[in-house]
Structure formats: structure tokens, C-alpha cells
Amino acid sequence: MEQLIHLTIDGVGVDVPAGTTVLEAAKQAGINIPTLCYLKDINQIGACRLCVVDTGARALQAACVLPVAPNMNVRTNTPAVREARKVNLELLLSNHEKKCLTCVRSKNCELQTLCQELGVGDETRFAGAMTKYDVDDLSPSIVRDNNKCVLCRRCVAACNVSQAVGVIGPVNRGFNTAIESPWGMKLSDMACINCGQCIAACPVGALYEKDSTQKVWDLLANPNKHVVVQPAPAVRAALGEEFGMPMGTAVTGKMAAALRRLGFDKVFDTDFAADLTIMEEATELLDRLNNGGVLPMITSCSPGWIKFCEHYYSDFIPNLSTCKSPHEMEGAIIKSYYAQKAGIDPKDIAVVSVMPCTAKKYEAARPELAANGVPDVDEVITTRELARMIKEAGIDFANLKDEDFDSLMGESTGAAVIFGATGGVMEAALRTAYEVVTGETLENVDFEAVRGVEGVKEASVKVGDITLNVAVANGTANAAKLLDAIRAGEKTYHFIEIMGCPGGCVTGGGQPIVPASVRMTVDPRVVRAKALYGEDAGKAKRKSHENAEVKALYDEFLGKPNSHKAHELLHTTYVARPKYSK
């Protein structure tokens, strides 16, 4: 039986398991202790000292790293505690650029919220020198502004712990401490994978996505451009949060309506291309299995994972599926199949992708992804950027009536929807592979073994006479563990799904940012994924090969999956990359 420890917090008795921190115990007792550097399961270092409490010891102690003890008496609201928190907060503010009105994180800034809650204003008692930093905006995906950095090190932990990339870290000491890349290099010169998990971890505006909204506004205002938009599966599971809706609210119909009101000429759905991806990817897998191809085959939908592989595990490049990611496939089809049907020169079409992912911005600029002599995708905006555009346009999102996507590339199956959750691509591929191989109808399409947010999941699935050994990894740190095991000969698989971000696209670097205080009790990976699985379950068609518009695309244009024309438009190549620019 689990050992429970009894303690008292502000007069409230609470029993918690041994090893629980005072911060966690207080949360269970319904008592809020302010934090800034703390991030559940990622960063627990007691650096900011805003969570200090009185336990009767000689000095106040940081609750986020203080384990409970039997009969401990904790006080979180004494005059000394309140004053210490204010002093520590004012010290942070004394070297913080306070341009809140124009900050991308205004109203969703943990530092701003703490100032309001603790009664601290712009004028602090610690006036003095302020460090001035140049803004690093050379990355295609991420902007670093150390003028707003509070040295919480949450971004460092995300980059190191969650992603095993480690391209940022603290340098210098004392007042001169800063979060930098090695040798003072820019992110664009490092093996940064553009995943944006540092942005999701940052409590302030020191890290944010490279804004593309003005470029999209300019496209929409250009009478010579036919502007087509496509939103990714995960966007519909999170966009509503930006408009006050509960986390996990699916807003598919409202999203389509809002995109139409913004002025896009066509509103297609990346889910269509997710189904298309499965047709290509499942066919590629079966070809490798039957004809001695390189195994295990590894999915290629996540550009953060692809860049991680190119930098750190280039020996696995032959294992990567040659399929483009869904939005790049759709961009190529829009500028060929759709252009032909609509009688529009591909050069006059602009494709805008709405993605949960900051790495998609980098991906869209890759020279390999220009099947028709023009980029497959012209601009990428994140879920957050779309929300800002909707607000700027004065659209009452919450009260919009649901609308459908435009036909030709608007139909999708349940298999496509779940692409946004870790394990979703694997499950979608298995649904199609089973029926292609056996010729039989798959009655139970829910592959529960590959669902969930565990870092690495394994399963063996019987597909006709073949027993497929499959694995699913989310977050590149978990991908590294999996690939190391394969290198060492400890694991053998046929098919692997890897998503660059923990939890998959639902918690991509471009999704609505969830404050650390909320993450203590709510797991966005689970709640947002639930919305996608719910939409999947409600679909009449739940297998990619049942998509009528995808069938029509093959019948009228591509011929068959993995045909010569399909390879020209829908497949790509990868390259080994150095760790840093010399």
C-alpha cells in the first residue's frame, strides 16, 4: 500500500504520497502557490523563488523542489512570504523590457498575471542597469528576444529534456546571465529543429513564432492571386481556446466559416491530404515489405522530426518514407490538379497552410518542396496566428454557424482527423493496410495499442499473413531512445511513427499556449487528442481509402498510389545536415 504523508498547509490537512512536493500538495488542497520557472515534469529547479513558503525553517523555501515531510506545517500567505515574492518579482522586472501593449503574449503572459495578482506595477524599487540584447529573428520559425527573458530556463529544459536537441542554454553568470546558443550563434546556424517547444514552454514573450500574418493579408488583398487555405487536423482541436472555449472543443465548422470570412478564395482541408498520405504511405510500406525495401519504414509527416533525423540520425534517412507531409502534398495537388480543373496558372495560386507547428514554416521553404516549379506552399501560419487574424478582422468566432470545406479537397475520413494525435498516423495506416492486404473489411478500426501519450508505444498487429511490429514515439528525445535501441540491435520493427512534439501535433509549437498553472492539473495532450478521436468516431467513413475525393484524384489524375506521377508530386528526398554552420 502506498505510504501517505500527512501535513498541514494554511491550516488545511492533506495526505499525499511520499515524494510529493509542497507545491503539488498545496494544489491538491486547493491552495495556489505562484510559480514562474516551474513547468510540470520538465523544469523543477527553484530558480525564480516566487513559490517560497514558510515551513518554520530559518529561511523561506521553494515549494516546487521541497518534498513533503510528516506533520510539516506550511504557511503560504504570511507577510514575510508575500514580501519575498514581491521583491523577487520586482527584481525580475527591473531587467525586463516592459512593452506589454505590443507584446505577442499580452494577456497570456505568466509574468503579467503574477504582477496583477501580487500587486506589482511597472515602477519597482530596484531601478538600475538594464541589459540590451539584439533580437534573433533569422530563423524561419522562431524569434528570440532576450530583452523579455526572465531566465526561468523552461525553454532550456524543453529543448534538452523533451527534445534532446539542446541548442540553447545559460551562459555567463550573475547579472550577465543570458540564454544563448553556443558561441553566440543564431538559432538559424544551429541544429535547431524549429519545433517551437521552447515557445510553448516560455512564460513570457521572449520566444515566439515568426509572424506571417501580414504576408497573408497582403496575399488576400492582391487581386492577381487566387488564395487557397488549408488547416491541419490538430488546429480544430485547439483554436477555440483562443476565443474562450474549453480546451478540447472541436471547432471544425466554425474554423471553415472564419477562414471563408477572412477572404480566402477556397477553403480546403489538410485532412483530405492526410487521407492521401495514407494511400501513398501504406502502399510504400507494403512495397518495402514485399520487395526487400529498407525497414523499418519511418513516417515523414513531422518536419521537426525530419530535421532532427537529418542532423542527429542521418544514418536513418534511408528508412524515412519518401512521402511529403500532408499539407505539402495538398499544396502540390492544389497547384496541379486543382489548377487544371479551375483553369488557373499555378503561378497565380497562393497556398496558405494553417498549422499547429512552427517547423512547418521551415518546411515550406525547403527547395525540394516545389513540385510544379513553384513552392507547394507559399505561407504557413500557426493556430495562434490564425486566431490573431480572426480577431483583427472583428469576426465573432464563438457565434459563427458551422460551415463545410469546399469540395474537391474538402472531404476527409476519421483516419485523417487523428493525424493530429500521437499514434494517429500509425492507426490510420493500419486501417488501410489491413484491408488492402486481406481484402476483408476491418470491423474494429480502433487500434488502442498505439494510442496514448506514453513516450514510446509498441505493438504487434496481424495483417493477413504478416505480423507487423510497430512503434510510436512522440517528442524527439523519445525518438532518440527508440533509434538508439534499433542501432544497438535491441529492437526490431517494420513500421515506426515519429512525431517531433510531445503528444503529437495537438501540442505543437504553434498551438495555443497553456500556462504552467493549468498544466499542473490538465494535460493538453490528452484533452485535445480526445476531441480528434471524438470527431473520428463520429465520421461515417473512418478509413482513408474510403475517401471519395481521394479516389477521384487517383482516377482522374494520379492513376494509382505510388505511380510515377504520384512520385513526382507527392514524394521528396532528405539530406544529412551538420550540427552547426561553420
PEVEN-V621177 format. One record per run of one state. SS is the DSSP state (H for helix, E for strand, L for the rest). FROM is the first residue (numbers start at 1). LEN is the number of residues. If there is no record, write none. Layout:
ss=SS from=FROM len=LEN
ss=SS from=FROM len=LEN
This chain:
ss=L from=1 len=3
ss=E from=4 len=6
ss=L from=10 len=2
ss=E from=12 len=6
ss=L from=18 len=3
ss=E from=21 len=1
ss=H from=22 len=7
ss=L from=29 len=10
ss=E from=39 len=1
ss=L from=40 len=3
ss=E from=43 len=1
ss=L from=44 len=8
ss=E from=52 len=3
ss=L from=55 len=6
ss=E from=61 len=2
ss=L from=63 len=4
ss=E from=67 len=1
ss=L from=68 len=4
ss=E from=72 len=4
ss=L from=76 len=3
ss=H from=79 len=15
ss=L from=94 len=6
ss=H from=100 len=3
ss=L from=103 len=7
ss=H from=110 len=9
ss=L from=119 len=17
ss=E from=136 len=1
ss=L from=137 len=5
ss=E from=142 len=3
ss=L from=145 len=1
ss=H from=146 len=3
ss=L from=149 len=5
ss=H from=154 len=9
ss=L from=163 len=6
ss=E from=169 len=3
ss=L from=172 len=2
ss=H from=174 len=3
ss=L from=177 len=1
ss=E from=178 len=3
ss=L from=181 len=1
ss=H from=182 len=3
ss=L from=185 len=2
ss=H from=187 len=3
ss=E from=190 len=1
ss=L from=191 len=6
ss=H from=197 len=5
ss=L from=202 len=5
ss=E from=207 len=3
ss=L from=210 len=3
ss=H from=213 len=9
ss=L from=222 len=4
ss=E from=226 len=6
ss=L from=232 len=1
ss=H from=233 len=5
ss=L from=238 len=1
ss=H from=239 len=5
ss=L from=244 len=8
ss=H from=252 len=11
ss=L from=263 len=3
ss=E from=266 len=4
ss=H from=270 len=22
ss=L from=292 len=5
ss=E from=297 len=2
ss=L from=299 len=4
ss=H from=303 len=10
ss=L from=313 len=1
ss=H from=314 len=6
ss=E from=320 len=1
ss=L from=321 len=2
ss=E from=323 len=1
ss=L from=324 len=2
ss=H from=326 len=17
ss=L from=343 len=3
ss=H from=346 len=3
ss=E from=349 len=7
ss=L from=356 len=3
ss=H from=359 len=6
ss=L from=365 len=14
ss=E from=379 len=4
ss=H from=383 len=10
ss=L from=393 len=4
ss=H from=397 len=3
ss=L from=400 len=14
ss=H from=414 len=7
ss=L from=421 len=3
ss=H from=424 len=15
ss=L from=439 len=9
ss=H from=448 len=3
ss=L from=451 len=5
ss=E from=456 len=8
ss=L from=464 len=2
ss=E from=466 len=9
ss=L from=475 len=1
ss=H from=476 len=12
ss=L from=488 len=7
ss=E from=495 len=5
ss=L from=500 len=5
ss=H from=505 len=3
ss=L from=508 len=8
ss=H from=516 len=4
ss=L from=520 len=4
ss=H from=524 len=14
ss=L from=538 len=6
ss=H from=544 len=3
ss=L from=547 len=1
ss=H from=548 len=11
ss=L from=559 len=5
ss=H from=564 len=7
ss=E from=571 len=1
ss=L from=572 len=8
ss=E from=580 len=1
ss=L from=581 len=2
